[in-house]
Structures are given as structure tokens and as C-alpha cells.
Amino acid sequence: MKSIENIINEFVDENEIGNEFVFSQISNVWNKNFSDTVKNNIKLVRFENSILFMHTDSAAWKKEMQLRSKEIIDNLNHHFETNIVKKINIQL
């Protein structure tokens, strides 16, 4: 029996949708599971090479996200049942 990770990877490869598909799925999880305060201050930008890129206008929020990056990565990966997000990059 194939793992969910293998099924997702095969689907993405066969349909050539890659990062855009993953980013869309991450965005859905983000919108459902994170507070409005976080979503109002942090915008998801893109997903590339297992890195989730975010943007904020606030140095304080950048620092907050850096401090919580492991928690956020674990939360997202838990929903996908695989280690799809390996790093978060927060840009000002």
C-alpha cells in the first residue's frame, strides 16, 4: 500500500502542477487553522523547494514567526501527514 506522501508526489509529477498545487493546499490549511490576527499580519507568498515564503510589514511579526517557525511547520506537516514544509522564509 502506498503512503499518502507517495500518492501526492506521483499525482503532482504526473500532472505537472508541483509547487502551485502544494501552495494552494498549504493556503487552505493556513486559512482554516490560523487566527485572523496572524492571517492579517502574515501573507503567504509562495512555496518552492520545500520552503514556504511569507511576507509581513512588521519586524515584530517577522520575529514572532521566526520564533514559532517549528510549530508552524509541524502544524502544516501534520495536516499533510508528510514533511512537505521543511523551512519558512519570512520577508519584510
C-alpha positions as CSV (number, residue, x, y, z in Angstrom):
1,M,0.0,0.0,0.0
2,K,1.4,3.4,-1.0
3,S,1.8,6.2,1.6
4,I,-0.1,9.4,1.2
5,E,3.2,11.2,0.5
6,N,3.9,8.9,-2.4
7,I,0.4,9.3,-3.9
8,I,0.7,13.1,-3.6
9,N,4.1,13.1,-5.2
10,E,3.1,10.9,-8.0
11,F,0.0,12.9,-8.7
12,V,2.0,16.2,-8.7
13,D,4.6,14.7,-11.0
14,E,2.2,13.2,-13.4
15,N,0.1,16.3,-13.7
16,E,3.0,18.8,-13.7
17,I,1.4,21.1,-11.1
18,G,4.1,20.9,-8.4
19,N,4.6,23.9,-6.2
20,E,1.4,25.7,-7.2
21,F,-0.7,22.7,-6.1
22,V,1.1,22.4,-2.8
23,F,0.9,26.1,-2.2
24,S,-2.8,26.0,-2.7
25,Q,-3.2,23.2,-0.2
26,I,-1.0,25.0,2.3
27,S,-3.1,28.1,1.9
28,N,-6.2,26.2,2.6
29,V,-4.8,24.7,5.8
30,W,-3.4,28.2,6.8
31,N,-6.8,29.8,6.3
32,K,-8.6,27.2,8.4
33,N,-6.2,26.7,11.2
34,F,-4.5,30.1,12.0
35,S,-6.1,33.0,13.7
36,D,-7.3,36.1,11.9
37,T,-4.7,38.1,13.8
38,V,-1.9,36.0,12.3
39,K,-3.5,36.0,8.8
40,N,-4.0,39.8,8.9
41,N,-0.2,40.3,9.6
42,I,1.4,37.4,7.7
43,K,0.7,36.7,4.0
44,L,1.7,33.5,2.3
45,V,3.7,34.3,-0.9
46,R,4.8,31.0,-2.5
47,F,6.1,27.5,-1.9
48,E,9.3,26.4,-3.6
49,N,11.8,23.6,-2.9
50,S,10.1,22.7,0.4
51,I,10.3,26.3,1.6
52,L,7.2,28.3,2.5
53,F,7.8,32.0,1.8
54,M,5.8,34.5,3.8
55,H,5.6,38.3,3.9
56,T,4.9,40.8,6.7
57,D,5.2,44.6,7.1
58,S,6.2,44.3,10.7
59,A,9.6,43.4,12.1
60,A,7.9,42.3,15.3
61,W,5.7,39.8,13.3
62,K,8.7,38.6,11.4
63,K,10.4,37.8,14.7
64,E,7.3,36.2,16.1
65,M,7.1,33.9,13.0
66,Q,10.8,33.1,13.3
67,L,10.3,32.0,16.9
68,R,7.2,30.0,16.0
69,S,8.5,28.5,12.7
70,K,9.0,25.0,14.1
71,E,5.5,25.0,15.5
72,I,4.0,26.3,12.2
73,I,6.0,23.7,10.1
74,D,4.9,20.9,12.4
75,N,1.2,22.1,12.2
76,L,1.2,22.2,8.4
77,N,3.1,18.9,8.0
78,H,0.7,17.2,10.4
79,H,-2.2,18.1,8.1
80,F,-0.4,16.6,5.1
81,E,0.8,13.6,7.0
82,T,4.3,14.2,5.5
83,N,7.2,16.6,5.9
84,I,6.3,18.7,2.9
85,V,7.4,22.0,4.5
86,K,11.0,22.0,5.7
87,K,11.7,25.7,6.2
88,I,9.9,29.0,6.5
89,N,11.3,32.2,5.0
90,I,9.7,35.4,6.3
91,Q,10.4,38.6,4.3
92,L,9.8,42.2,5.2
